[in-house]
Amino acid sequence: MILSAVVQIFFQEEDEKHIYHQTEITQIADDEIEITFYRLKNSESSDAVVILPDLLMGTSILLPLAEELQNFRNVYILNYPTHSVQGNRIAHSVSQRARILSEFISTLPYQNVDIAAHGYGSLIAIKKLSDNGSNESVNSLSLVSPYGPVEFHLLGSQTVNRYMYNALFPFSYLFRYTVPHFGWYHNQILINENIRAFAEMEQASFREWVENVDLPVHIIHPMNDHYINYQTSVEIHRLIPQSTFAAAEVNQEKIQKNPAFWVEQLLWFWEVVENGAAESRADASKERIENSKKPFDPDSVESHTGWPLVIMMVFIVLLTIINEDLTCISAGLLVAAGIIDLPFAITACFIGIFITDALAYFLGSRVGRPIFQKVPFKWVIDEGDVDRVENLLKMHGIKVIFATRFLPGTRLPTYITAGILKTDFKLFLLYFVLAIMVWAPLLVTLAAFLGRPMLGFIESYQDYALLVVAIIVLVIYSLLKFMLPLATVTGRRRFVVKLLRLKERVIG
């Protein structure tokens, strides 16, 4: 860890100044903000395009596209500032970045400016264009694999998504300061700045923003995009009645390796706009305007793929550390809501349970019985339970490992005790994996089945979505925690003992 810290502090990689790199100081509210951008100049053109990069893919993926477009007009790729000149942290919200974009465009020496936005940048562009009085010099908007309505992003609720992203902060900090990554942390996508920006995306207001976009809009989305759901662009095309839409069997990665398709689309659209043939909102057909006002169709949301799916599965794996059963139930509710497919939910829960319980075994084998006097184990494990588990393991051996998987509250002391007793790890692993292979699919599928009708309440109580989900999870968990043990003789005996103890306390 010390060596990693030394590398990060004294051997930091300095940002290389690209040949197109430029900076400009602008005043927004009480802060001076240094805006950094790439400028590709075309001295023969009096037009310009401002490109807004995606948050995760960044500017480098757009440079080949910009270099092709430089043959036709001046090109700017805008970066998103995170701190002011004075060192104050700038809000990462879409609204704040839209204000920075407006200020930047107002300083450009061009009367005709087009905006092209990639991924996350689409939210900023649409917010900027929805603000009154901010469209004077902008001719058109092009959206490449855009972000859109919140229903198509992760868990489909801005409140729930925000909780999810905020929950990633501790893991990001732990990875940065407790794992010897030797600076690799700064080159991966889940850094704190990105998480903060995702938590402040304000997508719940997206439908209101697009109602104020009057300019011609062109949407470009590759059919093989595993990063952003194709249906997102379909929905944006519906919400913006004057928009045109292009899709092709190409990979999004080719925007960097072979940007010809995107260059062709942008040049075609700009020519249509310059010739006055592009539609504004006022020119859109009556049928499309009426269709844009229809309520959202939940059936249009497909299960996530690509990076959103990976992030969601990682999140499920991490949550199993806190509580395995609650995580399995929550994953089942995600399946019930159509957010993640059942096989992916089961796989993530299986991996999380395996890692968590295997660690419990190794803790027992390495630390021994003194672990039960340490925090937090002494808070959740009773010494009497450990003695009982030890006797059971000695009498019935490894079969107890399989049985405890179906008795909530007995697993942690059992697995740690198995490690303390140096139980044959190969046999432990065999029964352990077999138990998870039965338990994880059973619990996730059951939660999905029971949760599907319960989730209908969320449609009526959108403002309390998080509370409703929490109640549903607790109801299902309570049923499993108290009803499942009653299916066994031991479970019924323990239940009777608890009732008798409760009766004695009440009477006493």
N, C-alpha and C positions, 0 to 999 in steps of 0.2 A: 504493500500500500504506500509506503514511504517513497519507494522508487517511482511508482505511478504518479504520485503527487509532484515529485521533482520534475518528471518529464512534462507534466501539464503546465507547471509554473515557469520553468526555465527553458523549455524547448518547444514552446508553442509555435505552430505553423502560422506564419503571417499570411494574411489574405493577399494573394497575388493580384497586382493591379493589371487588369486586362487592358488590352490596347483600346477598347471601347469605353473603359470605365471613366465616369465623370461624377462630380458632386456639385450640389447647389444648396445654399442655405436659404431657408424660407421661414417666415414668422407665422405661427399658428397659435392663436390665443396668446398666452404669456410665454410660450416656449419657442426657442430657435431650434429648428429641426434641419439636420443635414440629410438631404435626399440624395441617395446614390442611384445611379442608373447607367445603363449602357447606351451610348449614342452611336448609331451607324449613319453617317452623313451622306446625303446625295445632293451635291451642289446644283444639279440640273432640275431638281424637283422643288416645288413650292408646297407640297403636301407632306403630311407626317402621319405615322401610325404609332400609337402608344400601346405596348404589349404588357399585359399584367400577368406575371407568372403564377403558376400553382405553388402553394405553400410548401409541399413536400418535394416535388420534382425540381423546383427552383428555376434559375435562369439559364443554366448551362444547356438544358435540353432544348431551349428555344433559340440558341445562337445560330445554328445552321439555317433555321427558318428565317431569322432576321437578316442573315447575310444574303439570302436569296431575295428577300423583299427590298433590300438596299438598292437593288438595280432599278427599282421603280419609284421609291420615295424615301424620305428620311424615316429612320426607325429608332424608337426609344424602348428599352426594356426597363421597367421601374422595379426597384427593390423596395421592400417594406421596412422602414426604419423602426427600431425598437426602443431607442433612447434619444433624448434631446441632446443638443450640444452641451447643455449644463449637466448632463448625466441623469436627468429625470427619466423614469420609465414612461414611455408613451403607451396609451391604451391600445390594446391589440384588437379592438373591436372593428367590425366592418365599417361602422359609421365614421370612426376616426380615420381609418385608412381611405375612405371615400373623400373625406375633407382634404387629406393630403394630396390625393389624386387631382381633385379640382384645382387646388392651389398650383400644383405642378403644371397642369395643362394651361392654366391662365398665363404662365410665364413663357410659354413656347411662342416663337415668332412666326406662327403659321395661322392662317385664317381657316384652313380646312384640316381637321384632325379626325382620324378614325381610331376607334379603340378595338383592340383584339385581346380577349381575356382567356386564359387557360385555367381550367379547374377552379380552385378557390378564388382566383382573380375575378371570376365572373360575378361573384357576390358583390365585390367592391365596385365593379363597373356598373352593375345594375343599380346599386344604391346611389352612386354618384349621379347617374342619369335620371333617377327618380326625384332628386332634389330640385325644387323650383329654382329656375334662373341659372342652372349650371350647365346648360346644353348649348350655349351660343356657338361655340367653335367646333362642336363635335358633329360629324356627318352621319356616322353609322356605328353599329356595335356588332362585332363578331365574337361568338362564343365557341370555344373549343373544349369538348368534354367538360361541360360546365357543372358546377355545384348548383343546386336549386332548392326546391321546397324541402323543409325539414323532414317530411315523411319519408324521403328517400335516403336519409343520412343516418347510419348506424341504427339506433333504437327507435327512430321516428318521432321523438319528442325532444324539443329544445331543452326542457328542464332535465329530463333523464340523461340526455347526451352530455349536458354540462356536468352533472354529477359523475358520469363515467369518466370524462376527461380529467376532471379535478382529482378523481381517485388515482389517476396515473402519476400525479406529481410526486408522491412519496417514493414510488418505484423508480422514477427518473432520478430523483435526488440520491437514492440509495445506490443506484447504478453508477452515478457520477462520482460519488465520494467514498464508496465502500468497496467498489470492484476495481481491481487493477487493469483498467482498459487502455492506459498509456495514450490517452487523447482520442481514442476511437469514438468515445461518447459524442464528441462534437461533430462527427461525420455521419451520424445515423439520424433517422427521421424523428424519433420521439424525444427530442430535446425539450427543455422547459418552454422555450419561446414558441415552438410549434404547438405544444399542448395548450398553452395559454391562448393562442390565437383560435384554436378549434373550440375552446370553451366559450369564446366571446363572438361566435359567428352570427348570432341574431337571425337565424334562418326562419324563425317563426313569423317574421315580418315580410318574407320574400314575396308572397302573393300581393301584398299591398304595394311593394316597390314596383313590381312589373306593370301594375295598372297605370303608373305614371311615366312609363317608358314610351315615348311617341316616335322615336327614330326607327329607321329600317334596321332589322336585326337578322343576322344569319347564324344558324346553329350548325356546327360541324361535329359529328361524333362517330368515331370508328366502331364498327360492330364488334370487334374483338377486344374492346377496352375492358380489362379486368380490374381497373382501378375505380372507375366511376360508372354506376349503373346506367345502361343505355336508356332505360325508361325515364331517367331524370330529364334527358334532353327531349324526349317525347312529350313529357308533361310541360316543360318550359315552352315548347313549340305551341302547345294548346293554349297556354296562358297568355302568350304574346301573339295576338291574332295577325299581326303584320309580318311575322317572322317567316323566313324560309329555312328549309332543313335539308342537310346533306349527310348521308351515311354511306360508308363503304367498308368492304371486307379488308381492312388494314389494321395493323397493330399500332397502338398509341406510341410505342417506342420508336417507330419509324419517323416520327416528327423530328427526331434528332438525326437519324441515319439517312433518311430519304424523305425530305419535307415536300417533295413535289406535289403530292395530293393537296396538302394544306395551302401551299402557295397558289396553286391553280384555283382553289375555291375562293380564297381571299381576293385575288385579282379579279375574278369573275364578278364577285359581289360588289367590289368597289366601282367597277365599270358600270354596273347596273345603277348604282347610286348616283354616280356622276352624270349619267344620261337621263336622270330623273324618272327612271322606270321602276325604282324600288318603292314599295308601299310604306307609308307611315300608318300609325294606328287609325287615323281618320279615313284612310283609303282602304282599310281591310274590309273584307266581305262581311255582310250582316250575319251570315251563318257562322263564320269563324268568331266574330265578336260575341255572339250568343253562346257559342260553345266554350269560350274562354271564361264565361261567368258561371258555368256549371260547377257544382261542388266537387271536391276531390273524390276520386274513386279509389277506395283502399285496395281493390283487387289489382290495381296497376302496379303495386309495389311487389317486386320480386325479392327472393332471398338474396342476401349479399354475397358477393364474390370478391376476389382480389384482396387488396390491402385492408378494406373494412372488415372482411371476414377474418383475416389473419389477426388483426388487432382485437377483434371480439373474442376469438378463441384464446388468445394470450390472456386477455382479461379474465375469462372464465377459469383458466388454469390458475391464475394468481389468486382468485377469490376462494378457491378450494382450500387454501392455507388457513383462511379464517373459519370457514364452516363448509364441510363437504356436502352435506345434505341440502342446506339452503342454496348452495351454488347449483346443484343438480336440479332443484326445483325451479330456480330462476332461469336456468338454461332451457328447461321444459317450457316455461312461459314464453321465452323468445321464439321457440319453435311454434307454439300456439299462435303467436302474433304474426308468423310468417317472416320473421326477421332473419332467422338462421335455419338451415335444413337440419333435420333430425340426426343424420349420421355425423355431421360436424359438431353438433352439440354434445353427442355421446362421446365422440373422440376426445374433445377438449376436457370433458369431465373425467374420462378415464385417465388421461395423462396427468391431470392435476391431482387426482386421488392417489395415483401410483407414486408420484414424486413425494407428496406429503407424508403418506404412510410409510414409504421406504425410508424417509428421513427419520421418522419416529423409531424405526427398528435400529438404524445405525446410531442414533442418539443413545439408545439403551445399551447397545453393545460397546460403545466407546466411553460413555460417562458412567454408566452403572447406576445403582440404586440412589446415590446422592442427588440424581437429577430431580427427584421428587421433592427435594427441599429447596429447589431453585425456582425463581419467578420466570415464567408465568405458570409452570407446571404444578406448583404447590397450590395454586388457586383453583385449578380445574380437576385435579386428580387426588382422590382420597387414599391415604396409605392402606386403609382397610380393603379398598377395591384391588389394590396391587397384590395384597396377600391372597385374596380369593382367586385372582387371575393366575397367580403363580401356582397355586394348588391345582387349578383346572388344567393348566398347561402340563404339569407333571403327570396328572392322571390321564388326560385325554389327548395330550400331545397337540400336534399341528392342526387337528380338526377344529379346535377352538378358534383358530384364526379365521376359518371360513364362516363359522357360526356368528362371530361377533360383528361381521360386516352387516348383518341384518338386525343388530341390536344397537340402536343409537346410544351413545354415551359410554360404550364399553371398548371402543376401538383403540383410542390413544393409550390407555393404560395397558391394554393387551399387547399392542405392537412394541411399546417400549419395554415391557416385561419380557417379551419374546427375545428382544435384543440382549437384555441383561442376562437371560438364561442361556445365551449363545445357541438358540435354536438353529437347527440346520437351515442355512439360508436358502439352499436350493428348494427344499420342501416348503419353506415359508413362502418363497416366491411363487411356487406352483399354486398353492391354495389361495394365496393372496390375489394373484392375477385372475384365477377362476372366479373368486368371489366378486371382484370388481366387474368382470365381464357379465356377471348376472345382475349385480346391483345397479351399476350406472345406467344401462339401457332401461331397466325396469323403472327406476325413479324418474329419469328424464321423460320417458314415454308416458308414465302415469301423470306427471305434472302437466305435460302438454295436453293430455286428454281431459283432465279436470280443469285446467286453466282456460281452455278455449271458450266455454260458455261464460266463465267468470270475467274474462277480459272484455266481454260485451259491456260491462258497467263503465269502462273507461270512455266509451263513446258518449255516454251521458254525463260523465263527470271529468271532462278533460283537465280542468283546473286542479283536480286532485289525483291526477294520474299516478304520481309517484306513491302517494299514500295508499291508493287502491291496490297497486301492485304489491306493496309491502304487506298489506292485509291478506291478500291472496296467498302470498308466499308463506306467511305465518300460519294460515289456516291449513294449508296442505302439509306443512312441516309438523304441525301439532297432531294432525290425523296420523301421520306416519310414526311420529315419536311415541304416541300413546296407544294407538290401535295395533300397530304391527307387533310390538312385544307381547300383546295379549294372545297372539296366535301360538305362542310356545308355553310349555309348562313352567319353565323358569321365569318367563316374563309375567305370567299370571301370579306366580308366587310372590315375586318382587312387588307387583302391584298391590296385592293383598297386604303385604307387610307395610307398604307406604300408607295405605288406608288406615291400618291399625295404629301406626305412629301418629298420623294426623288426628285420629279420634282421641288418642291419649292426650295430645297437646291441647285440643279443644276442651275436653272434659277437665283436664288438670288445670 
